[in-house]
């Protein structure tokens, strides 16, 4: 019995040491890591991208956003992702070519369910929301590091 208690205390001490002692070498803070999200293109990514317009940036950074086209049930025409520019409906994915990348602050993809909740019906392939420097509030951004909401 005594041996079992001794083993248990040794194991718990080792587990505690492993959990607490993992390492950056003292009290030095860990270097921040770049965050990437499959549904968000950050300001840093926009600035680092060498594209001329928003379409080319999306194509090089998150090309899957542009390939989300299929025929919607009950319709014979293919449905495309819808582009919103500062919360105003702009058009299909080709409309991104009209937006110079220098004016873009961030971009975010919303799936069909979230897009319907936010903008109403008519978004069977989702929405690409493009925001410029003139519209930079966290509430409108819906950045993934903020609170998660539909």
Backbone as a chain_set.jsonl record, in Angstrom:
{"seq": "XXXXXXXXXXXXXXXXXXXXXXXXXXXXXXXXXXXXXXXXXXXXXXXXXXXXXXXXXXXXXXXXXXXXXXXXXXXXXXXXXXXXXXXXXXXXXXXXXXXXXXXXXXXXXXXXXXXXXXXXXXXXXXXXXXXXXXXXXXXXXXXXXXXXXX", "coords": {"N": [[0.822, -1.186, 0.0], [1.902, 1.201, 0.843], [3.896, 1.49, -1.031], [2.404, 1.826, -3.381], [1.23, 4.317, -2.902], [3.509, 5.896, -2.818], [4.433, 5.595, -5.479], [2.289, 6.779, -6.869], [2.427, 9.431, -5.916], [4.919, 10.16, -6.931], [4.47, 9.943, -9.707], [2.449, 11.883, -10.017], [3.891, 14.157, -9.299], [5.809, 14.25, -11.352], [4.115, 14.629, -13.551], [3.045, 17.124, -12.924], [5.38, 18.697, -12.967], [6.08, 18.443, -15.645], [3.913, 19.699, -16.861], [4.086, 22.319, -15.916], [6.692, 23.165, -16.429], [7.37, 23.415, -19.141], [9.084, 24.827, -21.592], [10.145, 28.008, -22.307], [12.467, 28.869, -21.29], [12.707, 30.182, -18.669], [11.266, 33.231, -17.528], [10.729, 34.512, -19.897], [8.65, 35.889, -22.391], [6.815, 34.085, -24.856], [7.451, 34.267, -28.344], [5.188, 36.012, -30.468], [2.972, 34.276, -32.623], [2.261, 34.073, -36.084], [-1.057, 34.459, -37.081], [-3.259, 32.581, -38.943], [-6.212, 32.159, -40.759], [-8.736, 30.205, -42.221], [-10.959, 31.521, -43.081], [-10.481, 34.229, -43.103], [-8.699, 37.091, -44.157], [-6.068, 38.875, -43.164], [-4.993, 42.265, -42.32], [-2.198, 42.384, -42.395], [-1.605, 40.264, -44.159], [-2.832, 41.242, -46.45], [-1.29, 43.538, -46.944], [1.208, 42.366, -47.361], [0.845, 40.93, -49.636], [1.442, 40.911, -53.099], [-0.413, 41.598, -55.018], [-2.514, 43.394, -57.365], [-5.245, 43.849, -57.228], [-8.255, 43.013, -55.36], [-9.344, 40.563, -56.182], [-7.162, 39.099, -57.282], [-5.605, 38.885, -54.985], [-7.245, 37.34, -53.269], [-7.373, 35.063, -54.842], [-4.695, 34.208, -54.723], [-4.238, 33.91, -51.96], [-6.486, 32.661, -50.621], [-7.785, 30.725, -52.423], [-9.871, 28.887, -52.469], [-12.152, 30.238, -51.724], [-13.088, 31.357, -54.067], [-13.757, 29.231, -55.648], [-16.073, 28.119, -54.884], [-18.56, 27.317, -56.29], [-21.586, 26.074, -57.511], [-24.405, 24.339, -58.869], [-27.405, 25.445, -57.642], [-29.957, 23.837, -55.714], [-32.971, 23.346, -57.437], [-32.508, 25.367, -59.237], [-31.288, 26.22, -62.467], [-29.087, 27.637, -63.125], [-25.641, 28.247, -62.317], [-24.683, 28.941, -58.946], [-22.922, 31.586, -57.349], [-20.35, 32.799, -55.146], [-21.074, 35.703, -53.262], [-20.066, 39.088, -53.332], [-19.456, 41.533, -50.92], [-18.856, 44.91, -50.338], [-17.633, 46.88, -47.96], [-20.011, 46.294, -46.548], [-21.947, 46.695, -48.52], [-23.713, 45.293, -51.17], [-21.914, 44.089, -53.89], [-21.522, 42.327, -56.085], [-20.764, 39.376, -58.051], [-17.912, 37.079, -57.818], [-16.122, 38.129, -59.735], [-16.365, 40.839, -59.439], [-14.553, 41.563, -57.553], [-12.274, 42.291, -58.883], [-12.502, 44.985, -59.394], [-11.715, 46.281, -57.138], [-9.106, 48.006, -55.801], [-6.177, 46.737, -54.29], [-4.735, 48.282, -52.511], [-6.554, 49.779, -51.048], [-7.827, 48.012, -49.402], [-8.484, 46.721, -46.198], [-9.093, 44.368, -44.723], [-10.354, 41.038, -45.452], [-13.078, 38.743, -45.442], [-14.512, 35.502, -45.451], [-17.798, 34.257, -45.416], [-19.789, 31.5, -44.648], [-22.643, 29.916, -46.301], [-24.826, 29.624, -44.506], [-24.23, 31.411, -42.392], [-24.044, 33.762, -43.87], [-26.679, 34.002, -44.802], [-27.978, 34.443, -42.385], [-26.891, 36.92, -41.697], [-27.169, 38.655, -43.986], [-29.503, 37.894, -45.266], [-31.56, 35.889, -47.522], [-30.36, 34.352, -50.624], [-27.663, 33.818, -50.884], [-26.31, 31.317, -51.577], [-23.756, 30.244, -51.861], [-22.24, 31.548, -50.092], [-20.503, 34.486, -48.755], [-18.106, 36.963, -49.598], [-16.703, 39.335, -47.725], [-15.44, 42.506, -48.028], [-13.445, 44.887, -46.532], [-12.584, 48.293, -46.136], [-10.226, 50.914, -45.282], [-11.866, 52.908, -44.395], [-13.817, 51.707, -42.933], [-13.485, 50.246, -40.1], [-14.338, 48.879, -37.736], [-14.411, 46.638, -35.004], [-16.74, 45.199, -34.534], [-18.013, 45.083, -37.028], [-16.09, 43.764, -38.447], [-15.878, 41.179, -37.409], [-13.777, 39.526, -36.676], [-11.933, 36.495, -36.427], [-10.414, 36.214, -34.041], [-11.771, 37.683, -32.266], [-14.905, 37.537, -30.55], [-16.751, 34.543, -31.286], [-19.328, 34.484, -33.479], [-22.459, 33.966, -35.181]], "CA": [[0.0, 0.0, 0.0], [2.793, 2.335, 0.945], [4.583, 1.561, -2.317], [1.439, 2.374, -4.344], [1.098, 5.744, -2.606], [4.762, 6.51, -3.233], [4.403, 5.649, -6.953], [1.284, 7.759, -7.269], [2.923, 10.781, -5.652], [6.006, 10.418, -7.895], [3.856, 10.172, -11.011], [1.765, 13.181, -10.029], [4.934, 15.189, -9.289], [6.353, 14.31, -12.704], [3.099, 15.229, -14.425], [2.981, 18.538, -12.576], [6.609, 19.322, -13.456], [6.007, 18.498, -17.104], [2.904, 20.683, -17.253], [4.501, 23.671, -15.551], [8.042, 23.547, -16.799], [7.659, 23.366, -20.565], [9.76, 25.764, -22.089], [10.752, 29.129, -23.004], [13.704, 29.244, -20.631], [12.521, 31.213, -17.662], [10.061, 34.044, -17.602], [10.659, 35.238, -21.157], [7.411, 35.591, -23.115], [6.965, 33.394, -26.125], [7.269, 35.155, -29.494], [3.858, 35.845, -31.054], [2.925, 33.51, -33.865], [1.352, 34.616, -37.098], [-2.341, 33.763, -37.114], [-3.927, 32.482, -40.228], [-7.529, 31.577, -40.65], [-9.22, 29.86, -43.551], [-12.065, 32.394, -43.472], [-10.125, 35.623, -42.847], [-7.434, 37.603, -44.685], [-5.747, 39.992, -42.276], [-4.334, 43.456, -42.851], [-0.805, 42.03, -42.687], [-1.597, 39.457, -45.374], [-3.182, 42.128, -47.563], [-0.134, 44.388, -47.232], [2.329, 41.554, -47.835], [0.512, 40.361, -50.937], [1.851, 41.803, -54.18], [-1.457, 41.708, -56.036], [-3.026, 44.735, -57.662], [-6.652, 43.984, -56.873], [-8.739, 42.069, -54.355], [-9.539, 39.25, -56.795], [-5.873, 38.425, -57.357], [-5.184, 38.583, -53.615], [-8.034, 36.197, -52.808], [-6.951, 33.903, -55.636], [-3.396, 33.714, -54.266], [-4.227, 33.616, -50.522], [-7.584, 31.762, -50.241], [-8.448, 30.431, -53.706], [-11.084, 28.101, -52.257], [-13.291, 31.161, -51.656], [-13.566, 31.639, -55.422], [-14.17, 28.001, -56.326], [-17.307, 27.632, -54.256], [-19.705, 27.501, -57.179], [-22.283, 24.85, -57.902], [-25.794, 24.6, -59.197], [-28.259, 25.397, -56.456], [-31.147, 22.998, -55.893], [-34.124, 24.028, -57.993], [-32.086, 26.382, -60.194], [-30.456, 25.651, -63.523], [-27.878, 28.439, -63.288], [-24.746, 28.046, -61.185], [-24.642, 29.988, -57.931], [-21.563, 32.032, -57.045], [-20.161, 33.549, -53.923], [-21.461, 37.103, -53.432], [-19.088, 40.006, -52.754], [-19.92, 42.752, -50.275], [-17.782, 45.884, -50.177], [-18.086, 47.719, -46.842], [-21.391, 45.881, -46.274], [-22.849, 46.969, -49.639], [-23.602, 44.216, -52.16], [-21.193, 44.531, -55.073], [-21.772, 41.405, -57.187], [-20.116, 38.076, -57.974], [-16.481, 37.101, -57.54], [-15.41, 38.98, -60.698], [-16.415, 42.236, -58.984], [-13.352, 41.814, -56.746], [-11.261, 42.899, -59.754], [-12.698, 46.435, -59.365], [-11.264, 46.816, -55.849], [-7.641, 48.045, -55.692], [-5.74, 46.123, -53.042], [-4.238, 49.315, -51.611], [-7.619, 50.31, -50.205], [-8.406, 46.928, -48.606], [-7.952, 46.518, -44.862], [-9.211, 42.94, -44.479], [-11.419, 40.339, -46.168], [-13.545, 37.571, -44.705], [-15.492, 34.641, -46.104], [-18.878, 33.758, -44.573], [-20.473, 30.389, -45.306], [-24.018, 30.221, -46.713], [-25.715, 29.745, -43.343], [-23.913, 32.66, -41.707], [-24.399, 34.85, -44.793], [-28.14, 34.14, -44.787], [-28.331, 35.047, -41.1], [-26.442, 38.314, -41.66], [-27.628, 39.462, -45.118], [-30.746, 37.384, -45.819], [-31.443, 34.82, -48.513], [-29.706, 34.705, -51.879], [-26.221, 33.63, -50.747], [-26.134, 29.866, -51.426], [-22.335, 29.881, -51.838], [-21.588, 32.364, -49.087], [-20.189, 35.886, -49.014], [-16.792, 37.521, -49.318], [-16.859, 40.712, -47.25], [-14.206, 43.277, -48.164], [-13.52, 46.118, -45.759], [-11.52, 49.253, -46.418], [-9.782, 51.712, -44.142], [-12.95, 53.768, -43.931], [-14.716, 50.926, -42.087], [-12.587, 49.371, -39.354], [-14.772, 48.544, -36.385], [-14.317, 45.213, -34.686], [-18.051, 44.587, -34.657], [-18.276, 44.801, -38.431], [-15.071, 42.853, -38.945], [-16.159, 39.815, -37.027], [-12.494, 38.837, -36.751], [-11.943, 35.23, -35.698], [-9.843, 36.296, -32.708], [-12.791, 38.28, -31.415], [-15.871, 36.517, -30.186], [-17.3, 33.771, -32.397], [-20.779, 34.628, -33.581], [-22.917, 33.594, -36.531]], "C": [[0.868, 1.252, 0.0], [3.518, 2.565, -0.383], [3.669, 2.172, -3.393], [1.269, 3.879, -4.14], [2.347, 6.496, -3.055], [4.834, 6.639, -4.759], [3.452, 6.73, -7.452], [1.78, 9.179, -7.046], [4.064, 11.137, -6.6], [5.444, 10.723, -9.279], [3.161, 11.527, -11.078], [2.77, 14.327, -9.997], [5.552, 15.358, -10.666], [5.377, 14.979, -13.672], [2.998, 16.728, -14.181], [4.206, 19.283, -13.107], [6.589, 19.452, -14.976], [5.025, 19.558, -17.561], [3.369, 22.104, -16.987], [5.825, 24.098, -16.164], [8.331, 23.615, -18.262], [8.104, 24.688, -21.092], [10.369, 26.807, -22.778], [12.02, 29.581, -22.319], [13.512, 30.376, -19.646], [11.223, 31.954, -17.862], [9.953, 34.841, -18.893], [9.366, 34.895, -21.878], [7.736, 34.913, -24.44], [6.694, 34.375, -27.266], [5.887, 34.93, -30.088], [3.951, 35.098, -32.374], [1.953, 34.174, -34.818], [0.078, 33.784, -37.117], [-2.857, 33.731, -38.524], [-5.245, 31.776, -39.999], [-8.029, 31.302, -42.062], [-10.349, 30.778, -44.009], [-11.755, 33.882, -43.298], [-8.779, 35.951, -43.483], [-7.149, 38.889, -43.922], [-5.113, 41.164, -43.021], [-2.898, 43.143, -43.241], [-0.698, 41.21, -43.97], [-1.899, 40.309, -46.595], [-1.971, 42.961, -47.958], [1.028, 43.604, -47.818], [2.09, 40.98, -49.227], [0.834, 41.366, -52.033], [0.808, 42.0, -55.269], [-1.921, 43.144, -56.22], [-4.465, 44.927, -57.216], [-7.072, 42.867, -55.917], [-8.934, 40.671, -54.927], [-8.233, 38.467, -56.823], [-5.353, 38.045, -55.971], [-5.933, 37.369, -53.075], [-7.601, 34.94, -53.554], [-5.617, 33.342, -55.124], [-3.397, 33.299, -52.791], [-5.277, 32.587, -50.087], [-8.397, 31.401, -51.483], [-9.735, 29.634, -53.548], [-12.322, 28.999, -52.156], [-13.906, 31.367, -53.037], [-14.1, 30.402, -56.124], [-15.431, 27.41, -55.733], [-18.491, 27.954, -55.151], [-20.294, 26.145, -57.503], [-23.71, 25.234, -58.26], [-26.631, 24.448, -57.939], [-29.463, 24.511, -56.727], [-32.322, 23.829, -56.408], [-33.785, 25.109, -59.01], [-31.193, 25.736, -61.243], [-29.182, 26.461, -63.745], [-26.957, 28.228, -62.09], [-24.777, 29.235, -60.227], [-23.188, 30.319, -57.635], [-21.547, 32.695, -55.679], [-20.493, 35.017, -54.224], [-20.431, 37.974, -52.714], [-19.806, 41.218, -52.167], [-18.704, 43.631, -50.031], [-18.249, 46.893, -49.142], [-19.576, 47.535, -46.577], [-22.4, 46.278, -47.344], [-22.627, 45.895, -50.697], [-22.983, 44.753, -53.441], [-21.468, 43.634, -56.278], [-21.121, 40.063, -56.945], [-18.619, 38.208, -57.754], [-15.673, 37.981, -58.497], [-15.398, 40.449, -60.274], [-15.229, 42.582, -58.087], [-12.248, 42.476, -57.57], [-11.345, 44.426, -59.749], [-12.098, 47.087, -58.117], [-9.737, 46.814, -55.806], [-7.204, 47.548, -54.322], [-5.233, 47.157, -52.039], [-5.293, 49.877, -50.678], [-8.2, 49.269, -49.256], [-7.694, 46.795, -47.264], [-7.966, 45.033, -44.502], [-10.334, 42.379, -45.331], [-11.805, 39.108, -45.355], [-14.587, 36.829, -45.519], [-16.505, 34.173, -45.065], [-19.558, 32.624, -45.315], [-21.941, 30.762, -45.557], [-24.948, 30.444, -45.526], [-25.485, 31.071, -42.615], [-24.288, 33.862, -42.568], [-25.906, 35.077, -44.804], [-28.589, 34.8, -43.493], [-28.018, 36.545, -41.095], [-27.057, 39.186, -42.749], [-28.942, 38.98, -45.736], [-30.501, 36.312, -46.872], [-30.729, 35.31, -49.768], [-28.193, 34.598, -51.822], [-25.891, 32.147, -50.605], [-24.679, 29.407, -51.408], [-21.555, 30.732, -50.839], [-21.269, 33.765, -49.579], [-18.707, 36.135, -48.751], [-17.035, 38.979, -48.957], [-15.501, 41.39, -47.311], [-14.395, 44.57, -47.395], [-12.327, 47.0, -46.084], [-11.188, 50.046, -45.17], [-10.885, 52.585, -43.595], [-13.915, 53.035, -43.006], [-13.904, 49.902, -41.315], [-13.075, 49.029, -37.962], [-14.731, 47.045, -36.189], [-15.655, 44.524, -34.88], [-18.347, 44.217, -36.101], [-17.282, 43.798, -38.981], [-15.417, 41.412, -38.625], [-14.906, 38.963, -37.087], [-12.517, 37.57, -35.917], [-11.34, 35.305, -34.308], [-10.775, 37.005, -31.736], [-13.757, 37.177, -31.025], [-16.398, 35.815, -31.427], [-18.807, 33.954, -32.394], [-21.198, 34.31, -35.005], [-22.933, 34.745, -37.48]], "O": [[0.616, 2.215, -0.724], [3.722, 3.706, -0.798], [4.132, 2.953, -4.224], [1.174, 4.628, -5.112], [2.257, 7.595, -3.604], [5.251, 7.676, -5.274], [3.786, 7.498, -8.353], [1.576, 10.045, -7.897], [4.173, 12.285, -7.031], [5.894, 11.657, -9.943], [3.269, 12.236, -12.078], [2.528, 15.368, -10.608], [5.795, 16.483, -11.103], [5.773, 15.794, -14.506], [2.878, 17.509, -15.125], [4.076, 20.385, -13.64], [7.034, 20.46, -15.524], [5.276, 20.248, -18.55], [3.068, 23.005, -17.77], [6.044, 25.287, -16.392], [9.481, 23.861, -18.624], [7.338, 25.642, -20.955], [11.07, 26.589, -23.765], [12.606, 30.586, -22.722], [14.119, 31.436, -19.801], [10.221, 31.392, -18.304], [9.147, 35.769, -18.969], [9.013, 33.719, -21.971], [8.782, 35.141, -25.047], [5.804, 35.219, -27.16], [5.448, 33.787, -30.206], [4.9, 35.275, -33.139], [0.953, 34.762, -34.405], [0.128, 32.555, -37.163], [-2.884, 34.75, -39.214], [-5.361, 30.901, -39.141], [-7.773, 32.077, -42.983], [-10.668, 30.815, -45.198], [-12.665, 34.709, -43.341], [-7.827, 35.18, -43.362], [-7.893, 39.864, -44.022], [-4.75, 41.058, -44.193], [-2.427, 43.58, -44.291], [0.203, 41.438, -44.778], [-1.296, 40.124, -47.653], [-1.651, 43.087, -49.14], [1.754, 44.111, -48.674], [3.035, 40.589, -49.912], [0.525, 42.55, -51.899], [1.124, 42.52, -56.338], [-1.744, 43.992, -55.345], [-4.866, 46.037, -56.867], [-6.334, 41.907, -55.699], [-8.711, 39.686, -54.223], [-8.199, 37.3, -56.43], [-4.73, 36.996, -55.808], [-5.326, 36.472, -52.489], [-7.477, 33.871, -52.956], [-5.434, 32.125, -55.096], [-2.627, 32.417, -52.409], [-4.978, 31.724, -49.261], [-9.576, 31.743, -51.572], [-10.607, 29.7, -54.415], [-13.427, 28.558, -52.471], [-15.12, 31.534, -53.156], [-14.831, 30.523, -57.107], [-15.804, 26.287, -56.072], [-19.334, 28.779, -54.797], [-19.566, 25.182, -57.74], [-24.154, 26.346, -57.971], [-26.561, 23.426, -57.257], [-29.939, 24.445, -57.861], [-32.622, 24.892, -55.866], [-34.69, 25.71, -59.59], [-30.433, 24.816, -60.942], [-28.29, 26.023, -64.473], [-27.433, 28.048, -60.969], [-24.884, 30.386, -60.65], [-22.325, 29.442, -57.666], [-22.58, 33.091, -55.138], [-20.219, 35.506, -55.32], [-19.98, 37.637, -51.62], [-20.644, 41.842, -52.818], [-17.66, 43.161, -49.578], [-19.159, 47.678, -49.407], [-20.309, 48.509, -46.403], [-23.604, 46.206, -47.098], [-21.49, 45.617, -51.078], [-23.454, 45.739, -54.008], [-21.632, 44.139, -57.389], [-20.939, 39.644, -55.802], [-18.111, 39.307, -57.53], [-14.64, 38.523, -58.104], [-14.531, 41.214, -60.695], [-14.929, 43.758, -57.881], [-11.381, 43.15, -57.014], [-10.362, 45.095, -60.067], [-11.986, 48.311, -58.05], [-9.125, 45.746, -55.776], [-7.804, 47.905, -53.308], [-5.299, 46.923, -50.832], [-4.957, 50.403, -49.617], [-8.997, 49.617, -48.384], [-6.466, 46.759, -47.199], [-6.963, 44.501, -44.028], [-11.159, 43.12, -45.864], [-10.973, 38.511, -44.672], [-15.43, 37.431, -46.184], [-16.133, 33.747, -43.972], [-19.875, 32.765, -46.496], [-22.417, 31.795, -45.085], [-25.771, 31.359, -45.546], [-26.438, 31.766, -42.265], [-24.79, 34.863, -42.057], [-26.36, 36.221, -44.814], [-29.493, 35.634, -43.509], [-28.785, 37.342, -40.556], [-27.432, 40.329, -42.485], [-29.444, 39.621, -46.659], [-29.367, 35.883, -47.083], [-30.518, 36.509, -49.956], [-27.502, 35.222, -52.628], [-25.261, 31.748, -49.626], [-24.396, 28.288, -50.981], [-20.33, 30.633, -50.762], [-21.695, 34.181, -50.657], [-18.13, 35.593, -47.808], [-17.513, 39.762, -49.778], [-14.531, 40.913, -46.722], [-15.39, 45.27, -47.582], [-11.211, 46.519, -46.28], [-11.806, 49.86, -44.122], [-10.839, 52.969, -42.426], [-14.748, 53.669, -42.359], [-13.657, 48.805, -41.814], [-12.246, 48.899, -37.061], [-14.992, 46.279, -37.117], [-15.704, 43.384, -35.34], [-18.879, 43.139, -36.364], [-17.611, 43.051, -39.902], [-15.267, 40.527, -39.468], [-14.96, 37.805, -37.502], [-13.061, 37.567, -34.813], [-11.726, 34.513, -33.449], [-10.585, 36.934, -30.522], [-13.438, 35.997, -31.165], [-16.484, 36.418, -32.497], [-19.48, 33.617, -31.42], [-20.387, 34.377, -35.928], [-23.294, 34.58, -38.645]]}, "num_chains": 1, "name": "protein.A"}
